[in-house]
């Protein structure tokens, strides 16, 4: 095989090695310096190219696909600020442990700090937000250099999903010509057609990745596991807490652990464990945000032991309850990260969550006190009865999330924005047996890139996609709506519009004079014109009955529909407080 120039050889080899490593799609944004990589992606027969005009949206789209698939969708962009626009998504990926591979094109090294157009210092551009970084050498058609290229790409891909998954950055330098233009002579010395038989490995690669990386699963040693089992076995009262998922704790292992211990499972809506068939068998608790830390549970005894999986829970009342619990708390994290910001947990188990749960389950000899679990079950029943009664009155923001959790298709991918939507899903999303993959960006908890991340997740599955977003997050990422047509993704978008930063009503700043102008910041925007701009259907919904009808129609049809439900943020907060007061009184 021959190549018109060394840039083409380099880029095609790099992309071929990605495909050999299991990559089947990439996100590409147009630009000049990245031409060799873009052309190589476009011409590879086994690669789907998602074209994004906006690099920030592109990176969040790739983030969403990785959340849904568990593997990276590599990103390609040109030099300069294009690469800088990846940074918000890189931060979210590193904080939430999501695989990501960044291929940023760059100028030759001598142009740095020279005033050359579109040239910035891209070395270690993302700092320590990436797991691994390489500033790639300039392309050269020699066997050793090409073997280095293949090895580096294979290592980079493996590092995105290694023991601590996250972003990896390869900075790729190219000189002109950037296009696949022949450079005389037609086959310069060193191009693979001229290499000796002993160099065919560099030219052709291997059958599969050039370097195969095997990841081991961390397992506790026998003595440590026995110590955990002993602590659990001695406890009459315990909790299993599942925070936002890192993909480590499976349903079967959870069921085994819950059955062996008899402990309630407090499952975050983003844990992958609040919804599913296992809810019938395992004691999954979802309403804890409404009653923990209130007078209703003030006389409950503390748990005697807590096993925590996944990231820090969304619920502030749950985090504070665990902070104040006088007991031994085990954090199970295969990456060895600390995921408990109140700093009261006593043990960090750097081990595979699934294996740890199974190991503890197999060692426990007697379940805990059934009356302890019944306390939570009674509180749960009271909470969901109270929520059900509240849904018969005036609609409020939390009611929308309660209905989405109840009505989303089985199966479905549901993506919830930060600020109030994820908190309302936490409090009002009742556990049920439906197959739901619920996702959110809780690593850095920003409201940027929400639409793009959701559409990226939707692009990775044939399931219906439901996105619930606030108005500010919708405004922040309207560019991402372009992916509906360019990447052929359909969605039901529930737009909870309270005209500004409604979440700030939860903070003491609400009582200060600057609240309205500097925090809630009402925008007064009408989002209906996005219908014509991005080719979607837009419907304003005034009440619950209309919302339910519109939602059920939307999830059963093609295309994208935005269901805009308008609320007064202060009224919605008052409704949340009133529902909680009724619950506490009933308990």
Buried (B, 14 or more C-beta within 10 A) or exposed (E): EEBBBBBBBBBBBBBBBBBBBEBEBBBBBBBBBBBBBBBBBEBBEEBBBBBBEBBBBBBBBBBBBBBBBEBBBBBBBBBBEBBBBBBBBBBBBBBBBBBBBBBBBBBEEEBBEEEEEBBBEBEEBBEEBBBBBBBBBBBBBBBEBBBBBBBBBBBBBBBBBBBBBBBBBBBBBBBEBBEBEBBEEEBBEBBBEEBEEEBEBBBEBEEEBBBEEEEEEBEBEEEBBEBBBEBBBEBBBBBBBBBBBBBBBBBEBBBBBBBBBBBBBBBBBBBBBBBBEBBEEBBBBBBBBBBBBBEBBEEBEEBBBBBBBBBBBBBBBBBEBBBEBEBBBBBBBBBEBEBBEEEEBEBBBBBBBBBBBBBBBEBBEEBBBEEBBEBBEEBBEBBBEBBEEBBEEEBBBBBBBBBBBBBBBEBBBBBBBBBBBBBBBBBBBBBBEBBBBBBBBBBBBBBBBBBBBBBBBBBBBEBBBBBBBBBBBBBBBBBBBBBBEBBEBBBBBBBBBBBBBBBBBBEEEBEEEEBEEEBBEEBEBEBEEBBEEBEBBBBBBEEBEBBBEBBBEBBEEEEBBBBBBEBEBEBBBEBBEBBBEBBBEEB
